[in-house]
């Protein structure tokens, strides 16, 4: 007798889904997959996608033993640490992608994606990024996997060239409207090149704008009246630009040729200030035709007590006025956006180096016949 109970769909997350916003998880671990938790999230929380980064994988491999046997086996084959990592990551992401295939098919491929990042060491190497994006895309052979490329100045060329090559791209590490526009322009250039070459212009992409790091960066310097308002103001300005681009004649021409929109994704939506409710950014950034990727803690908090308080204003509402106030308070938004992008790239590079060291340590222990415990090398 089957006593399994049907999973009830959470009303709070369902409302966001019905609004037209996709909810993605900013996490992946082998345990999430093996336990069936990710599958339950899809059914219970209307989850339709997933993002990953080097920090997430470093924590997953460091804080558990689920990967140790695979690392032993790959170590015995003589694989380098980066090759071992990408094999592990691709294997996990393929399993996750399978769970999201129904959403992928139901949305005509607009939703239901997972993401794998190129090595952060390539953040300022356009040619190297394109070569690795092609290699990882071919290695994964997965219809709903994005390759993540940072939206650094060098990354913009890699984004354009990767889109032209037909590789779906998640543009990461965007912190301002200007950086978003540059990434969107790179995407459109790649699509135009495909049209001119007689290639199918239907290549999917998302542009990931990081939110909460803005507020953390000015937490000690902004006036109390502006506390925790900068990230949402930047999001409002960027959303207005996104809406305008989708309504512009230039986009209409690309769409008429068969192109699909590059969707705007809200990233870094877990709170950094413990005084804030965990649902703060999710509630503020409810908007149709966007994506919100969030950590487990934020997803659970919104499912438990989140409220749909209205939609993010399509015209940006008071975003520009708020940004003027920040300027008067001494916050140079343009300079800070560049600093945040550089710091983000550096943080991912550190996580990558830590991850490579950890895998090398586990491989060395396996080769010596010892235990593959965690901890930093």
C-alpha positions as a LaTeX table, in Angstrom:
\begin{tabular}{lrrr}
\hline
Residue & $x$ (\AA) & $y$ (\AA) & $z$ (\AA) \\
\hline
Unk1 & 0.00 & 0.00 & 0.00 \\
Unk2 & 1.37 & 3.40 & $-1.01$ \\
Unk3 & 1.07 & 5.80 & 1.91 \\
Unk4 & 2.88 & 8.69 & 0.20 \\
Unk5 & 0.94 & 11.93 & 0.60 \\
Unk6 & 0.58 & 14.41 & $-2.24$ \\
Unk7 & 2.72 & 17.49 & $-1.72$ \\
Unk8 & 0.62 & 20.62 & $-1.15$ \\
Unk9 & 1.56 & 23.66 & $-3.21$ \\
Unk10 & 2.56 & 26.58 & $-1.01$ \\
Unk11 & 0.18 & 29.52 & $-1.47$ \\
Unk12 & 2.81 & 32.25 & $-1.01$ \\
Unk13 & 5.26 & 30.99 & $-3.60$ \\
Unk14 & 2.39 & 30.08 & $-5.92$ \\
Unk15 & 1.25 & 33.72 & $-5.96$ \\
Unk16 & 4.67 & 34.86 & $-7.14$ \\
Unk17 & 4.63 & 32.16 & $-9.80$ \\
Unk18 & 1.17 & 33.25 & $-10.94$ \\
Unk19 & 2.36 & 36.86 & $-11.07$ \\
Unk20 & 4.81 & 35.73 & $-13.73$ \\
Unk21 & 8.00 & 35.66 & $-11.66$ \\
Unk22 & 10.10 & 32.49 & $-11.74$ \\
Unk23 & 11.45 & 31.22 & $-8.43$ \\
Unk24 & 14.86 & 29.59 & $-8.62$ \\
Unk25 & 17.07 & 28.12 & $-5.93$ \\
Unk26 & 20.55 & 29.58 & $-5.44$ \\
Unk27 & 22.03 & 26.31 & $-4.23$ \\
Unk28 & 22.86 & 22.76 & $-5.23$ \\
Unk29 & 24.26 & 19.83 & $-3.27$ \\
Unk30 & 24.34 & 16.10 & $-3.85$ \\
Unk31 & 22.28 & 15.71 & $-0.66$ \\
Unk32 & 19.54 & 17.98 & $-2.04$ \\
Unk33 & 19.26 & 15.65 & $-5.00$ \\
Unk34 & 19.65 & 12.31 & $-3.21$ \\
Unk35 & 17.14 & 13.16 & $-0.48$ \\
Unk36 & 14.46 & 14.22 & $-2.95$ \\
Unk37 & 14.39 & 17.69 & $-1.39$ \\
Unk38 & 14.93 & 19.50 & $-4.69$ \\
Unk39 & 12.10 & 17.56 & $-6.28$ \\
Unk40 & 9.88 & 18.46 & $-3.36$ \\
Unk41 & 10.79 & 22.14 & $-3.77$ \\
Unk42 & 9.60 & 21.97 & $-7.38$ \\
Unk43 & 6.19 & 20.64 & $-6.32$ \\
Unk44 & 5.72 & 22.49 & $-3.05$ \\
Unk45 & 7.32 & 25.86 & $-3.76$ \\
Unk46 & 6.69 & 26.18 & $-7.54$ \\
Unk47 & 10.46 & 26.14 & $-8.04$ \\
Unk48 & 11.38 & 26.20 & $-11.73$ \\
Unk49 & 15.16 & 26.61 & $-11.88$ \\
Unk50 & 18.49 & 26.70 & $-10.07$ \\
Unk51 & 21.74 & 28.66 & $-10.01$ \\
Unk52 & 25.18 & 27.67 & $-8.76$ \\
Unk53 & 28.58 & 29.25 & $-8.29$ \\
Unk54 & 32.03 & 28.22 & $-7.03$ \\
Unk55 & 31.19 & 29.22 & $-3.44$ \\
Unk56 & 28.12 & 26.97 & $-3.41$ \\
Unk57 & 30.07 & 23.97 & $-4.70$ \\
Unk58 & 32.97 & 24.65 & $-2.32$ \\
Unk59 & 30.59 & 24.55 & 0.64 \\
Unk60 & 28.80 & 21.45 & $-0.66$ \\
Unk61 & 32.01 & 19.46 & $-1.12$ \\
Unk62 & 33.70 & 20.80 & 2.03 \\
Unk63 & 30.81 & 20.24 & 4.43 \\
Unk64 & 29.83 & 16.69 & 3.54 \\
Unk65 & 31.05 & 13.34 & 2.28 \\
Unk66 & 28.61 & 12.82 & $-0.60$ \\
Unk67 & 31.30 & 13.61 & $-3.19$ \\
Unk68 & 34.20 & 11.71 & $-1.66$ \\
Unk69 & 33.73 & 8.41 & $-3.46$ \\
Unk70 & 33.53 & 10.11 & $-6.86$ \\
Unk71 & 36.63 & 12.15 & $-6.01$ \\
Unk72 & 38.51 & 8.92 & $-5.08$ \\
Unk73 & 37.51 & 7.31 & $-8.36$ \\
Unk74 & 38.42 & 10.31 & $-10.50$ \\
Unk75 & 41.65 & 10.78 & $-8.60$ \\
Unk76 & 42.62 & 7.19 & $-9.41$ \\
Unk77 & 42.11 & 8.05 & $-13.08$ \\
Unk78 & 44.64 & 10.86 & $-12.73$ \\
Unk79 & 42.23 & 13.74 & $-13.39$ \\
Unk80 & 43.28 & 17.29 & $-12.48$ \\
Unk81 & 41.33 & 19.13 & $-9.78$ \\
Unk82 & 39.45 & 21.39 & $-12.21$ \\
Unk83 & 38.49 & 18.43 & $-14.41$ \\
Unk84 & 37.27 & 16.55 & $-11.32$ \\
Unk85 & 35.18 & 19.54 & $-10.26$ \\
Unk86 & 33.51 & 20.07 & $-13.61$ \\
Unk87 & 32.64 & 16.37 & $-13.87$ \\
Unk88 & 31.05 & 16.47 & $-10.41$ \\
Unk89 & 29.22 & 19.73 & $-11.12$ \\
Unk90 & 27.94 & 18.61 & $-14.52$ \\
Unk91 & 26.68 & 15.34 & $-13.04$ \\
Unk92 & 24.72 & 17.17 & $-10.33$ \\
Unk93 & 23.38 & 19.82 & $-12.67$ \\
Unk94 & 22.20 & 17.25 & $-15.18$ \\
Unk95 & 20.16 & 15.59 & $-12.44$ \\
Unk96 & 18.72 & 18.94 & $-11.39$ \\
Unk97 & 18.01 & 19.88 & $-15.00$ \\
Unk98 & 15.98 & 16.70 & $-15.40$ \\
Unk99 & 13.70 & 17.82 & $-12.57$ \\
Unk100 & 13.14 & 21.15 & $-14.31$ \\
Unk101 & 12.45 & 19.73 & $-17.77$ \\
Unk102 & 8.64 & 19.89 & $-17.32$ \\
Unk103 & 8.90 & 23.63 & $-16.57$ \\
Unk104 & 11.34 & 24.03 & $-19.45$ \\
Unk105 & 8.98 & 22.40 & $-21.92$ \\
Unk106 & 5.84 & 24.08 & $-20.58$ \\
Unk107 & 7.43 & 27.54 & $-20.95$ \\
Unk108 & 8.79 & 26.95 & $-24.47$ \\
Unk109 & 12.30 & 26.92 & $-22.96$ \\
Unk110 & 11.99 & 30.30 & $-21.22$ \\
Unk111 & 12.12 & 28.68 & $-17.77$ \\
Unk112 & 13.43 & 25.50 & $-16.15$ \\
Unk113 & 17.17 & 26.25 & $-16.33$ \\
Unk114 & 20.23 & 25.37 & $-14.25$ \\
Unk115 & 23.54 & 27.24 & $-14.42$ \\
Unk116 & 27.24 & 26.31 & $-14.45$ \\
Unk117 & 29.94 & 28.96 & $-14.22$ \\
Unk118 & 33.15 & 29.11 & $-16.21$ \\
Unk119 & 36.29 & 29.26 & $-14.08$ \\
Unk120 & 36.40 & 32.63 & $-12.24$ \\
Unk121 & 40.05 & 32.83 & $-13.26$ \\
Unk122 & 38.72 & 33.74 & $-16.72$ \\
Unk123 & 36.70 & 36.78 & $-15.59$ \\
Unk124 & 39.00 & 39.11 & $-17.56$ \\
Unk125 & 39.87 & 36.71 & $-20.38$ \\
Unk126 & 37.33 & 36.94 & $-23.22$ \\
Unk127 & 38.86 & 34.31 & $-25.48$ \\
Unk128 & 39.44 & 31.86 & $-22.64$ \\
Unk129 & 35.87 & 32.33 & $-21.41$ \\
Unk130 & 34.40 & 31.55 & $-24.84$ \\
Unk131 & 36.56 & 28.46 & $-25.24$ \\
Unk132 & 35.56 & 27.17 & $-21.82$ \\
Unk133 & 31.89 & 28.01 & $-22.39$ \\
Unk134 & 31.93 & 25.94 & $-25.59$ \\
Unk135 & 33.68 & 23.06 & $-23.84$ \\
Unk136 & 31.35 & 22.99 & $-20.84$ \\
Unk137 & 28.26 & 23.32 & $-23.02$ \\
Unk138 & 29.39 & 20.35 & $-25.09$ \\
Unk139 & 30.42 & 18.34 & $-22.00$ \\
Unk140 & 27.05 & 18.86 & $-20.31$ \\
Unk141 & 25.01 & 18.15 & $-23.47$ \\
Unk142 & 21.98 & 19.41 & $-21.54$ \\
Unk143 & 19.16 & 21.38 & $-23.22$ \\
Unk144 & 18.39 & 23.50 & $-20.15$ \\
Unk145 & 21.82 & 24.44 & $-18.82$ \\
Unk146 & 23.13 & 28.01 & $-18.87$ \\
Unk147 & 26.83 & 28.76 & $-18.90$ \\
Unk148 & 27.53 & 31.61 & $-16.49$ \\
Unk149 & 29.88 & 34.34 & $-17.71$ \\
Unk150 & 30.56 & 37.47 & $-15.61$ \\
Unk151 & 29.52 & 40.81 & $-17.07$ \\
Unk152 & 32.98 & 42.35 & $-16.72$ \\
Unk153 & 34.21 & 44.56 & $-19.58$ \\
Unk154 & 36.14 & 41.58 & $-21.00$ \\
Unk155 & 33.22 & 39.29 & $-20.29$ \\
Unk156 & 30.94 & 41.33 & $-22.57$ \\
Unk157 & 32.84 & 40.16 & $-25.64$ \\
Unk158 & 32.70 & 36.60 & $-24.35$ \\
Unk159 & 28.94 & 36.92 & $-23.89$ \\
Unk160 & 28.43 & 38.19 & $-27.43$ \\
Unk161 & 30.66 & 35.51 & $-28.95$ \\
Unk162 & 29.08 & 32.73 & $-26.87$ \\
Unk163 & 25.56 & 33.78 & $-27.87$ \\
Unk164 & 26.69 & 33.88 & $-31.49$ \\
Unk165 & 28.01 & 30.34 & $-31.02$ \\
Unk166 & 24.55 & 29.27 & $-29.83$ \\
Unk167 & 25.47 & 28.81 & $-26.16$ \\
Unk168 & 22.80 & 29.80 & $-23.60$ \\
Unk169 & 24.35 & 32.32 & $-21.19$ \\
Unk170 & 23.59 & 33.46 & $-17.66$ \\
Unk171 & 25.36 & 36.81 & $-17.33$ \\
Unk172 & 26.50 & 37.05 & $-13.72$ \\
Unk173 & 28.03 & 39.73 & $-11.48$ \\
Unk174 & 25.94 & 42.65 & $-12.73$ \\
Unk175 & 25.52 & 45.41 & $-10.17$ \\
Unk176 & 24.06 & 48.43 & $-11.94$ \\
Unk177 & 21.66 & 49.47 & $-14.65$ \\
Unk178 & 24.61 & 50.47 & $-16.82$ \\
Unk179 & 26.21 & 47.05 & $-16.43$ \\
Unk180 & 22.87 & 45.41 & $-17.22$ \\
Unk181 & 22.46 & 47.51 & $-20.38$ \\
Unk182 & 25.98 & 46.60 & $-21.51$ \\
Unk183 & 25.20 & 42.90 & $-21.00$ \\
Unk184 & 21.88 & 43.21 & $-22.81$ \\
Unk185 & 23.61 & 44.99 & $-25.70$ \\
Unk186 & 26.18 & 42.18 & $-25.89$ \\
Unk187 & 23.37 & 39.63 & $-26.03$ \\
Unk188 & 21.61 & 41.54 & $-28.82$ \\
Unk189 & 24.84 & 41.85 & $-30.81$ \\
Unk190 & 25.29 & 38.10 & $-30.65$ \\
Unk191 & 21.71 & 37.57 & $-31.81$ \\
Unk192 & 22.09 & 40.04 & $-34.69$ \\
Unk193 & 25.21 & 38.23 & $-35.83$ \\
Unk194 & 23.28 & 34.97 & $-35.87$ \\
Unk195 & 20.49 & 36.52 & $-37.93$ \\
Unk196 & 22.99 & 37.97 & $-40.39$ \\
Unk197 & 24.66 & 34.56 & $-40.70$ \\
Unk198 & 21.33 & 32.82 & $-41.34$ \\
Unk199 & 21.40 & 31.02 & $-37.97$ \\
Unk200 & 18.50 & 30.40 & $-35.59$ \\
Unk201 & 18.26 & 33.51 & $-33.35$ \\
Unk202 & 16.53 & 31.60 & $-30.54$ \\
Unk203 & 19.36 & 31.46 & $-27.99$ \\
Unk204 & 18.31 & 31.91 & $-24.38$ \\
Unk205 & 19.96 & 34.12 & $-21.78$ \\
Unk206 & 19.37 & 35.76 & $-18.41$ \\
Unk207 & 21.04 & 38.83 & $-16.91$ \\
Unk208 & 21.68 & 38.51 & $-13.16$ \\
Unk209 & 21.61 & 41.71 & $-11.11$ \\
Unk210 & 23.03 & 41.41 & $-7.58$ \\
Unk211 & 20.97 & 43.28 & $-4.97$ \\
Unk212 & 21.79 & 42.87 & $-1.26$ \\
Unk213 & 25.52 & 43.51 & $-1.62$ \\
Unk214 & 24.71 & 47.17 & $-2.34$ \\
Unk215 & 23.15 & 47.61 & 1.08 \\
Unk216 & 25.94 & 45.79 & 2.86 \\
Unk217 & 28.50 & 48.04 & 1.13 \\
Unk218 & 26.95 & 51.26 & 2.48 \\
Unk219 & 25.61 & 49.93 & 5.79 \\
Unk220 & 28.16 & 51.91 & 7.82 \\
Unk221 & 28.07 & 55.13 & 5.81 \\
Unk222 & 24.50 & 55.74 & 4.55 \\
Unk223 & 22.11 & 57.80 & 6.70 \\
Unk224 & 19.64 & 55.79 & 8.78 \\
Unk225 & 16.77 & 57.02 & 6.58 \\
Unk226 & 18.41 & 55.34 & 3.56 \\
Unk227 & 19.43 & 52.13 & 5.28 \\
Unk228 & 18.79 & 49.00 & 3.15 \\
Unk229 & 17.22 & 51.01 & 0.32 \\
Unk230 & 20.08 & 51.22 & $-2.19$ \\
Unk231 & 19.80 & 47.71 & $-3.63$ \\
Unk232 & 16.09 & 48.08 & $-4.31$ \\
Unk233 & 16.62 & 51.54 & $-5.84$ \\
Unk234 & 19.21 & 50.11 & $-8.25$ \\
Unk235 & 16.81 & 47.26 & $-9.03$ \\
Unk236 & 14.02 & 49.75 & $-9.75$ \\
Unk237 & 16.18 & 51.73 & $-12.16$ \\
Unk238 & 17.29 & 48.53 & $-13.89$ \\
Unk239 & 13.76 & 47.11 & $-14.12$ \\
Unk240 & 12.57 & 50.31 & $-15.80$ \\
Unk241 & 15.36 & 49.95 & $-18.36$ \\
Unk242 & 14.46 & 46.28 & $-18.87$ \\
Unk243 & 10.80 & 47.11 & $-19.48$ \\
Unk244 & 11.73 & 49.88 & $-21.90$ \\
Unk245 & 14.09 & 47.62 & $-23.86$ \\
Unk246 & 11.40 & 44.98 & $-24.26$ \\
Unk247 & 9.01 & 47.63 & $-25.65$ \\
Unk248 & 11.54 & 49.27 & $-28.00$ \\
Unk249 & 11.31 & 48.98 & $-31.82$ \\
Unk250 & 14.86 & 47.54 & $-31.92$ \\
Unk251 & 13.81 & 44.57 & $-29.80$ \\
Unk252 & 10.59 & 44.18 & $-31.79$ \\
Unk253 & 12.67 & 43.66 & $-34.94$ \\
Unk254 & 14.80 & 40.97 & $-33.30$ \\
Unk255 & 11.70 & 39.29 & $-31.87$ \\
Unk256 & 10.05 & 39.33 & $-35.30$ \\
Unk257 & 13.10 & 37.43 & $-36.60$ \\
Unk258 & 12.58 & 34.77 & $-33.91$ \\
Unk259 & 14.72 & 36.02 & $-31.01$ \\
Unk260 & 13.63 & 35.45 & $-27.41$ \\
Unk261 & 13.98 & 37.97 & $-24.55$ \\
Unk262 & 16.98 & 37.93 & $-22.26$ \\
Unk263 & 15.21 & 37.74 & $-18.89$ \\
Unk264 & 16.20 & 39.84 & $-15.90$ \\
Unk265 & 17.20 & 37.82 & $-12.83$ \\
Unk266 & 17.42 & 39.12 & $-9.27$ \\
Unk267 & 20.44 & 37.59 & $-7.52$ \\
Unk268 & 21.85 & 38.07 & $-4.01$ \\
Unk269 & 18.35 & 38.31 & $-2.54$ \\
Unk270 & 19.14 & 36.78 & 0.84 \\
Unk271 & 19.42 & 39.51 & 3.48 \\
Unk272 & 22.82 & 40.57 & 4.83 \\
Unk273 & 21.43 & 42.71 & 7.66 \\
Unk274 & 20.10 & 40.49 & 10.49 \\
Unk275 & 17.66 & 43.26 & 11.42 \\
Unk276 & 15.78 & 42.73 & 8.16 \\
Unk277 & 13.09 & 40.10 & 7.66 \\
Unk278 & 14.42 & 37.28 & 5.49 \\
Unk279 & 11.67 & 38.02 & 2.94 \\
Unk280 & 12.67 & 41.68 & 2.47 \\
Unk281 & 14.15 & 41.56 & $-1.02$ \\
Unk282 & 11.79 & 38.93 & $-2.36$ \\
Unk283 & 8.76 & 41.01 & $-1.42$ \\
Unk284 & 10.28 & 44.21 & $-2.82$ \\
Unk285 & 11.28 & 42.63 & $-6.14$ \\
Unk286 & 8.04 & 40.90 & $-7.14$ \\
Unk287 & 7.76 & 41.61 & $-10.86$ \\
Unk288 & 6.38 & 39.72 & $-13.87$ \\
Unk289 & 8.76 & 38.39 & $-16.53$ \\
Unk290 & 11.66 & 38.29 & $-14.06$ \\
Unk291 & 13.42 & 35.58 & $-12.04$ \\
Unk292 & 14.36 & 35.58 & $-8.36$ \\
Unk293 & 17.05 & 33.11 & $-7.33$ \\
Unk294 & 17.33 & 32.69 & $-3.57$ \\
Unk295 & 19.03 & 30.51 & $-0.95$ \\
Unk296 & 17.08 & 27.78 & 0.85 \\
Unk297 & 16.67 & 29.91 & 3.97 \\
Unk298 & 15.03 & 32.73 & 2.02 \\
Unk299 & 12.82 & 30.35 & 0.07 \\
Unk300 & 11.55 & 28.72 & 3.26 \\
Unk301 & 11.01 & 32.09 & 4.93 \\
Unk302 & 8.95 & 33.41 & 2.01 \\
Unk303 & 6.93 & 30.20 & 1.86 \\
Unk304 & 6.19 & 30.52 & 5.58 \\
Unk305 & 5.39 & 34.22 & 5.95 \\
Unk306 & 6.05 & 36.09 & 2.71 \\
Unk307 & 3.47 & 38.47 & 1.32 \\
Unk308 & 2.82 & 39.71 & $-2.19$ \\
Unk309 & 2.63 & 43.43 & $-1.44$ \\
Unk310 & 2.31 & 44.56 & $-5.05$ \\
Unk311 & 4.50 & 44.65 & $-8.12$ \\
Unk312 & 7.78 & 46.47 & $-8.62$ \\
Unk313 & 6.89 & 49.66 & $-10.50$ \\
Unk314 & 7.54 & 49.39 & $-14.23$ \\
Unk315 & 8.60 & 53.04 & $-14.32$ \\
Unk316 & 10.99 & 52.70 & $-11.38$ \\
Unk317 & 8.72 & 54.79 & $-9.10$ \\
Unk318 & 10.97 & 56.60 & $-6.59$ \\
Unk319 & 14.18 & 54.79 & $-7.59$ \\
Unk320 & 15.77 & 57.84 & $-9.25$ \\
Unk321 & 14.87 & 60.14 & $-6.36$ \\
Unk322 & 16.40 & 57.67 & $-3.91$ \\
Unk323 & 19.58 & 57.42 & $-5.94$ \\
Unk324 & 19.85 & 61.22 & $-5.94$ \\
Unk325 & 19.55 & 61.12 & $-2.13$ \\
Unk326 & 22.34 & 58.57 & $-1.94$ \\
Unk327 & 24.47 & 60.83 & $-4.12$ \\
Unk328 & 23.86 & 63.75 & $-1.78$ \\
Unk329 & 24.88 & 61.48 & 1.10 \\
Unk330 & 28.23 & 60.90 & $-0.58$ \\
Unk331 & 27.58 & 57.54 & $-2.27$ \\
Unk332 & 29.06 & 57.42 & $-5.78$ \\
Unk333 & 26.81 & 54.75 & $-7.27$ \\
Unk334 & 28.80 & 54.38 & $-10.50$ \\
Unk335 & 32.13 & 53.95 & $-8.70$ \\
Unk336 & 30.57 & 51.59 & $-6.17$ \\
Unk337 & 29.07 & 49.39 & $-8.91$ \\
Unk338 & 32.52 & 48.90 & $-10.43$ \\
Unk339 & 34.00 & 48.12 & $-7.01$ \\
Unk340 & 31.26 & 45.61 & $-6.22$ \\
Unk341 & 31.77 & 43.83 & $-9.53$ \\
Unk342 & 35.52 & 43.63 & $-8.97$ \\
Unk343 & 35.04 & 42.40 & $-5.39$ \\
Unk344 & 32.49 & 39.84 & $-6.59$ \\
Unk345 & 34.94 & 38.51 & $-9.17$ \\
Unk346 & 37.68 & 38.36 & $-6.53$ \\
Unk347 & 35.39 & 36.51 & $-4.09$ \\
Unk348 & 34.49 & 33.89 & $-6.70$ \\
Unk349 & 38.16 & 33.53 & $-7.61$ \\
Unk350 & 39.02 & 32.93 & $-3.94$ \\
Unk351 & 36.23 & 30.34 & $-3.66$ \\
Unk352 & 37.51 & 28.69 & $-6.82$ \\
Unk353 & 41.06 & 28.50 & $-5.50$ \\
Unk354 & 39.80 & 27.15 & $-2.17$ \\
Unk355 & 37.72 & 24.58 & $-4.02$ \\
Unk356 & 40.62 & 23.47 & $-6.21$ \\
Unk357 & 42.79 & 23.15 & $-3.11$ \\
Unk358 & 40.15 & 21.10 & $-1.33$ \\
Unk359 & 39.71 & 18.72 & $-4.27$ \\
Unk360 & 43.47 & 18.37 & $-4.65$ \\
Unk361 & 43.70 & 17.57 & $-0.94$ \\
Unk362 & 41.00 & 14.93 & $-1.18$ \\
Unk363 & 42.62 & 13.48 & $-4.28$ \\
Unk364 & 45.98 & 13.32 & $-2.49$ \\
Unk365 & 44.42 & 11.59 & 0.50 \\
Unk366 & 42.74 & 9.09 & $-1.81$ \\
Unk367 & 45.99 & 8.34 & $-3.58$ \\
Unk368 & 47.68 & 7.77 & $-0.22$ \\
Unk369 & 44.83 & 5.49 & 0.80 \\
Unk370 & 43.79 & 7.84 & 3.61 \\
Unk371 & 40.49 & 9.45 & 4.53 \\
Unk372 & 39.21 & 12.35 & 2.46 \\
Unk373 & 38.19 & 14.63 & 5.26 \\
Unk374 & 37.14 & 18.24 & 4.79 \\
Unk375 & 38.88 & 21.34 & 5.97 \\
Unk376 & 41.17 & 23.73 & 4.20 \\
Unk377 & 44.45 & 22.40 & 2.81 \\
\hline
\end{tabular}
